[in-house]
Amino acid sequence: DAGVTQSPTHLIKTRGQQVTLRCSPKSGHDTVSWYQQALGQGPQFIFQYYEEEERQRGNFPDRFSGHQFPNYSSELNVNALLLGDSALYLCASSQEADTQYFGPGTRLTVL
Amino acid sequence: KNQVEQSPQSLIILEGKNCTLQCNYTVSPFSNLRWYKQDTGRGPVSLTIMTFSENTKSNGRYTATLDADTKQSSLHITASQLSDSASYICVVSERDYGGSQGNLIFGKGTKLSVKP
């Protein structure tokens, strides 16, 4: 079992650009959650996908959008990047509301 | 407002020593509390999970306690090792109206450094 995987591991973008991050959940998991973690802070909830629908959303602007595919993998898209979007983006998968297993994260740097 | 506060913010101990990390929360209604270990630049890894009725849970050298009355939890690390150097994050789950797990509220973490 590969666990939760994320790609890419690192990414550098410039302000105004768009970015897509990808997540493959742990085998058997149907729910994917995305988090943004700034340096020295705890993860902040962005949104959660279940059955290809956004089920919950945190306090993030519409520039942050996502998608879940029939195989339960997920994408996080961020438009019009700002310097403040630089962070570690974590994906976590779970079987509905059970314990979330986190991926290794994608480190996004916006210049 | 639902909050999770952790202390200390950072901690340095010598290898082989014990330490205790604290977590206070105001989350209500409460579903469960988890402790995660996060190595620098990596995703968090679950150490323990406790529900309202559990007051202690162990995972090897890690022992978590929960006092649901005072809304406090602690994570005790015994005989620390260099590999214990990481951030330890306390996460409290709300209970939704259906009785299931709702939102997760994350603490900012305690950064532990174990020195030889």
Interface residues (C-beta under 8 A of the other chain):
Chain A: V4 G40 Q41 G42 P43 Q44 F45 Q56 L88 L90 A92 A97 D98 T99 Q100 Y101 F102 G103 P104 G105 R107
Chain B: V4 R34 Y36 G41 R42 G43 P44 V45 S46 I49 I89 S100 Q101 N103 L104 F106 G107 K108 G109
